[in-house]
Amino acid sequence: MLKIYTKTGDKGTTSLVYGQRVSKTDIRVEAYGTCDEANSLIGLALSFLKDTDFEGKEEMNSVFHEIQTELFHVGAELATPPGKDVRWKLEEGHVQKLERVMDRWDEKLDPLSNFILPGGHPAGAAFHSARTVVRRAERNAVAIEEVNPLVISYLNRLSDFLFVTARFVNHQLGEKEDTLHQ
């Protein structure tokens, strides 16, 4: 039986793909750890939808199953040292799929006229939280000297996607959007 703990990180280091040891404060570790954090928040958001029913929920569950898997691909890209082959590569199609679904869901929403305050249904609020964490992952990925440009594109698009998702969920569940009062 494989134990969950290895004790290899007890001195503040961890392994990248192919075994290179780096500090747990290394920007690559921060970037893929932040993707993992976002993935967990997406799971939390989806858990708030378990007992709800709305048009598009089945598609949403399917799309987010793919997105959560793709975040592991992003993590693999970020955890692979420069010059090494990435086992789970991102492809342009991953970014394009986000755009297609986002456009379809956005068509069902009122046009934006003000800044929206994050909140609404707990699922909507959790998707907003996931969006901010994805933005942090994107900033971390940008700080990495050698990274697949698709990682940056994917994270950028995913944060937009999560914003639209939060709005879509709130709309589908009848939650009024609270806007910034100027």
C-alpha positions as CSV (number, residue, x, y, z in Angstrom):
1,M,0.0,0.0,0.0
2,L,1.3,3.4,-1.0
3,K,1.3,6.0,1.8
4,I,0.2,9.5,1.1
5,Y,3.1,11.0,2.9
6,T,6.7,10.7,1.7
7,K,8.5,13.1,4.1
8,T,10.6,14.3,1.1
9,G,9.2,17.8,1.5
10,D,9.9,18.2,5.2
11,K,12.9,20.5,4.5
12,G,11.0,22.9,2.2
13,T,11.6,21.4,-1.2
14,T,9.5,19.5,-3.7
15,S,10.1,17.7,-7.0
16,L,9.2,19.0,-10.4
17,V,8.3,16.6,-13.2
18,Y,11.5,14.5,-14.0
19,G,12.6,14.8,-10.3
20,Q,14.4,18.2,-10.1
21,R,14.2,19.4,-6.5
22,V,13.2,23.0,-6.0
23,S,12.1,25.2,-3.1
24,K,8.4,25.1,-2.3
25,T,8.6,28.9,-2.8
26,D,9.7,28.4,-6.4
27,I,7.5,30.4,-8.8
28,R,6.6,27.1,-10.7
29,V,5.4,25.5,-7.5
30,E,3.5,28.7,-6.6
31,A,1.9,28.7,-10.1
32,Y,0.8,25.0,-10.2
33,G,-0.2,25.2,-6.6
34,T,-2.5,28.1,-7.4
35,C,-4.0,26.1,-10.2
36,D,-4.8,23.4,-7.7
37,E,-6.4,25.9,-5.4
38,A,-8.5,27.2,-8.3
39,N,-9.5,23.6,-9.1
40,S,-10.6,23.1,-5.6
41,L,-12.7,26.2,-5.6
42,I,-14.4,25.1,-8.8
43,G,-15.2,21.8,-7.1
44,L,-16.7,23.8,-4.2
45,A,-18.8,25.9,-6.6
46,L,-20.1,22.8,-8.3
47,S,-21.0,21.2,-4.9
48,F,-23.3,24.1,-4.2
49,L,-25.2,23.2,-7.4
50,K,-25.8,19.6,-6.5
51,D,-29.4,20.1,-5.3
52,T,-30.3,22.7,-7.9
53,D,-31.9,22.4,-11.3
54,F,-31.6,24.8,-14.1
55,E,-31.3,24.9,-17.9
56,G,-27.7,24.1,-18.8
57,K,-26.7,22.4,-15.6
58,E,-25.9,19.1,-17.3
59,E,-23.7,20.8,-19.9
60,M,-22.1,22.8,-17.1
61,N,-21.1,19.7,-15.2
62,S,-19.7,18.2,-18.3
63,V,-17.7,21.3,-19.2
64,F,-16.3,21.7,-15.8
65,H,-15.3,18.0,-15.6
66,E,-13.1,18.8,-18.7
67,I,-11.9,22.1,-17.2
68,Q,-10.8,20.5,-14.0
69,T,-8.9,17.9,-16.0
70,E,-7.4,20.6,-18.1
71,L,-6.1,22.4,-15.0
72,F,-4.1,19.3,-14.3
73,H,-2.6,19.7,-17.8
74,V,-1.8,23.3,-16.9
75,G,-0.1,22.1,-13.8
76,A,1.9,19.5,-15.8
77,E,3.1,22.3,-18.1
78,L,4.1,24.5,-15.1
79,A,5.7,21.6,-13.2
80,T,7.9,20.5,-16.1
81,P,11.4,22.1,-16.2
82,P,12.4,23.9,-19.4
83,G,13.7,21.7,-22.2
84,K,11.8,18.6,-21.0
85,D,8.8,17.0,-22.7
86,V,5.4,17.8,-21.2
87,R,3.3,14.6,-20.8
88,W,-0.1,16.4,-20.8
89,K,0.2,19.2,-23.3
90,L,-2.3,22.0,-23.6
91,E,-3.6,22.6,-27.1
92,E,-5.2,25.7,-28.8
93,G,-8.5,23.7,-28.8
94,H,-8.7,23.9,-25.0
95,V,-8.7,27.7,-25.2
96,Q,-11.1,27.8,-28.2
97,K,-13.6,25.5,-26.3
98,L,-13.7,27.9,-23.4
99,E,-14.4,30.8,-25.8
100,R,-17.3,28.9,-27.6
101,V,-19.0,27.9,-24.3
102,M,-18.5,31.3,-22.8
103,D,-20.0,33.1,-25.8
104,R,-23.0,30.8,-25.7
105,W,-23.7,31.4,-22.0
106,D,-22.9,35.1,-22.2
107,E,-25.7,35.5,-24.9
108,K,-28.2,34.6,-22.2
109,L,-27.1,37.4,-19.9
110,D,-27.9,41.1,-19.8
111,P,-25.1,43.2,-21.2
112,L,-22.7,44.7,-18.6
113,S,-23.3,48.3,-17.8
114,N,-21.6,48.5,-14.4
115,F,-19.0,46.6,-12.4
116,I,-20.5,43.5,-10.7
117,L,-19.9,42.8,-7.0
118,P,-19.0,39.2,-6.5
119,G,-21.7,37.3,-4.7
120,G,-25.2,35.9,-5.4
121,H,-25.9,32.2,-5.0
122,P,-23.1,30.4,-3.1
123,A,-22.1,28.7,-6.3
124,G,-21.9,32.0,-8.1
125,A,-19.8,33.5,-5.3
126,A,-17.5,30.5,-5.4
127,F,-17.0,30.8,-9.2
128,H,-16.1,34.4,-8.6
129,S,-13.5,33.3,-6.0
130,A,-12.1,30.7,-8.4
131,R,-11.8,33.5,-11.0
132,T,-9.6,35.6,-8.7
133,V,-7.4,32.6,-7.9
134,V,-7.0,31.8,-11.6
135,R,-5.9,35.4,-12.1
136,R,-3.2,34.9,-9.5
137,A,-2.1,31.6,-11.2
138,E,-1.9,33.6,-14.5
139,R,0.3,36.3,-12.8
140,N,2.5,33.5,-11.4
141,A,2.8,31.8,-14.8
142,V,3.7,35.1,-16.5
143,A,6.6,35.3,-14.0
144,I,8.1,32.0,-15.2
145,E,10.8,32.6,-17.8
146,E,10.1,29.7,-20.0
147,V,6.5,28.6,-20.2
148,N,4.2,27.5,-23.0
149,P,2.3,30.6,-24.1
150,L,-0.9,28.5,-24.2
151,V,-0.7,28.3,-20.4
152,I,-1.0,32.1,-20.2
153,S,-3.8,32.1,-22.8
154,Y,-5.7,29.3,-21.1
155,L,-5.5,30.9,-17.7
156,N,-6.5,34.3,-19.1
157,R,-9.5,32.8,-20.8
158,L,-10.5,30.6,-17.9
159,S,-10.7,33.6,-15.6
160,D,-13.1,35.3,-18.1
161,F,-15.0,32.0,-18.4
162,L,-15.4,31.8,-14.6
163,F,-16.7,35.4,-14.5
164,V,-19.3,34.5,-17.1
165,T,-20.1,31.2,-15.3
166,A,-20.7,33.1,-12.0
167,R,-23.1,35.5,-13.8
168,F,-24.8,32.6,-15.7
169,V,-25.4,30.6,-12.5
170,N,-26.8,33.6,-10.7
171,H,-29.0,34.3,-13.7
172,Q,-30.2,30.7,-14.0
173,L,-31.0,30.5,-10.3
174,G,-32.8,33.9,-10.2
175,E,-30.2,35.7,-8.2
176,K,-30.0,39.5,-8.9
177,E,-26.6,40.8,-9.6
178,D,-25.4,43.5,-7.2
179,T,-23.5,46.3,-9.1
180,L,-21.1,48.9,-8.0
181,H,-22.9,52.1,-7.1
182,Q,-20.9,55.2,-8.2
